[in-house]
Amino acid sequence: VINGPVTDFGTDEIDKVKTYINNGGKILITLNIDAQVSGDGVPNFLAMLKEYGISTAKGMVTESDSNYAAPNSSLLLYPDVKSMSLTTGISDRPSIIVPQAQGMISGGNDSMMYSDIITSSATSNLIEPVSGSEVSMASGMPSAQSYVLGTEVATDGENNNMVVLASTYMMINDVE
């Protein structure tokens, strides 16, 4: 498990993770939007994800469709969850809440297979987190689109061995 790093990985750490994955190891990775606004971010870590076809948008997903967000909070997402063995028991909306999600796009490596298991609505947008509690609309991004919030990756093209979730906060019990 790599749970939302806020400090970047060095070359040796990246090499160890890649060796583990490439040798068939199974891994769960969560993203931490706070890494964008604290310190220097995690460019080496994000570059490693990009090698596996996972790109991150510079921004936090927000919902304009009230059916996909908690009342009074467009940042607490009620996403679509694909029905599959990994999601047994949670495929009906709103069965999970995804708070403070970093937008992801999967499928950037043709030698791998992707199954997007959690997605936002087609009307979601991005906002840029700023220090403290301030936010602003993300610049240079499409005005509305669906973002991947969870994906399963078969790095060898057939065996799923990587799951990437868009928010480290999906792993906590208390959501406010």
Residue pairs with C-beta under 8 A, 6 or more apart in sequence:
1 27
1 28
1 29
1 30
2 17
2 27
2 28
2 29
2 30
3 30
3 168
3 171
4 30
4 31
4 32
4 34
4 35
4 167
4 168
5 32
5 35
5 42
5 45
6 32
6 34
6 35
6 38
6 39
6 42
7 39
7 42
8 40
8 41
8 42
8 43
8 44
8 45
9 17
9 42
9 44
9 45
9 48
10 44
11 44
14 44
14 45
14 48
17 27
17 48
18 48
18 51
20 27
21 27
21 52
21 155
21 161
21 162
22 155
24 156
24 159
24 161
25 161
26 161
26 162
27 161
27 162
27 163
28 163
28 165
29 49
29 162
29 163
29 164
29 165
30 164
30 165
30 166
30 167
30 168
30 170
30 171
31 56
31 101
31 102
31 104
31 164
31 165
31 166
31 167
31 168
32 102
32 167
32 168
33 60
33 100
33 101
33 102
33 129
33 167
34 129
35 41
35 42
36 58
36 102
36 128
36 129
37 129
37 130
37 131
46 56
49 55
49 56
49 164
50 108
51 109
52 109
52 112
52 153
52 155
52 162
53 106
53 107
53 108
53 109
53 112
53 114
53 153
54 104
54 105
54 106
54 108
54 151
54 153
54 164
55 104
55 105
55 106
55 108
56 102
56 103
56 104
56 105
57 102
57 103
57 104
57 105
57 126
57 138
57 141
57 147
58 126
58 128
58 138
58 141
59 102
59 103
59 126
59 127
59 128
59 129
59 138
59 141
60 75
60 100
60 101
60 102
60 103
60 126
60 127
60 128
60 129
60 135
61 75
61 77
61 98
61 101
61 102
61 103
61 120
61 124
61 125
61 126
61 147
61 149
61 166
62 69
62 74
62 75
62 124
62 125
62 126
62 127
63 69
63 74
63 77
63 78
63 120
63 121
63 123
63 124
63 125
64 74
64 123
64 124
64 125
64 144
65 121
65 123
65 124
67 78
67 93
67 121
68 77
68 78
68 79
68 80
68 93
68 120
68 121
68 123
68 124
69 75
69 76
69 77
69 78
70 76
70 77
70 78
70 97
75 99
75 100
76 97
76 98
76 99
76 175
77 97
77 98
77 99
77 101
77 120
77 124
77 149
78 93
78 94
78 96
78 97
78 98
79 93
79 96
79 98
79 118
79 119
79 120
79 121
79 149
79 150
80 93
80 118
80 119
80 120
80 121
81 87
81 90
81 91
81 92
81 93
81 95
81 96
81 117
81 118
82 91
82 115
82 116
82 117
82 118
82 119
83 91
84 91
84 115
84 117
86 117
86 152
86 163
87 117
89 95
90 96
96 118
96 170
97 170
97 175
98 118
98 149
98 150
98 166
98 167
98 169
98 170
99 167
99 169
99 170
99 175
100 167
100 169
101 120
101 147
101 149
101 166
101 167
102 166
102 167
103 120
103 124
103 126
103 141
103 147
103 148
103 166
104 147
104 148
104 149
104 151
104 164
104 166
105 147
105 148
106 114
106 116
106 148
106 151
106 153
106 164
107 114
111 157
112 153
112 154
112 155
112 156
112 157
113 153
113 154
113 157
113 158
113 160
114 151
114 152
114 153
114 154
115 151
115 152
115 154
115 160
116 148
116 150
116 151
117 150
117 151
117 152
117 163
118 148
118 149
118 150
118 151
118 165
118 166
119 146
119 147
119 148
119 149
120 146
120 147
120 149
121 146
122 144
122 145
122 146
123 144
124 144
124 145
124 146
124 147
125 137
125 138
125 141
125 143
125 144
126 137
126 138
126 141
126 147
127 135
127 136
127 137
127 138
128 135
128 136
128 137
128 138
128 139
129 135
130 136
147 166
148 166
149 165
149 166
149 167
150 163
150 164
150 165
150 166
151 163
151 164
152 160
152 162
152 163
153 160
153 161
153 162
153 163
153 164
154 160
154 161
155 161
155 162
165 171
169 175
